[in-house]
Amino acid sequence: MLEPSDPAEARAMLARAYSMSEEFDVPVLFRTTTRIAHVKGLVETGPRQEKGDPDIQKNFSQICMLPANARARRLTWNSAWPLRKW
């Protein structure tokens, strides 16, 4: 779970959350608080990265976490997720 403390950190963390999700094939939680949602701050944007059309494949056993699917995905998550603390 990623929880930023200011708008600039939120931008950087969101980019990292997308890359972590794609790299490890796991969901990444990005928590925003009311304070972050209503604060104003300067954020440097940097150059835009052009990406091609996404290759989206409908794999419901991967994205729908019913108990039968979750049991199989948990084995994948435990082996692929190096950042877990438990």
Sequence and secondary structure as in RCSB ss.txt:
>XXXX:A:sequence
MLEPSDPAEARAMLARAYSMSEEFDVPVLFRTTTRIAHVKGLVETGPRQEKGDPDIQKNFSQICMLPANARARRL
TWNSAWPLRKW
>XXXX:A:secstr
 B  SSHHHHHHHHHHHHHHHHHHTS   B   HHHHH                     HHHH   HHHHHHHHH
HHHHH TT   
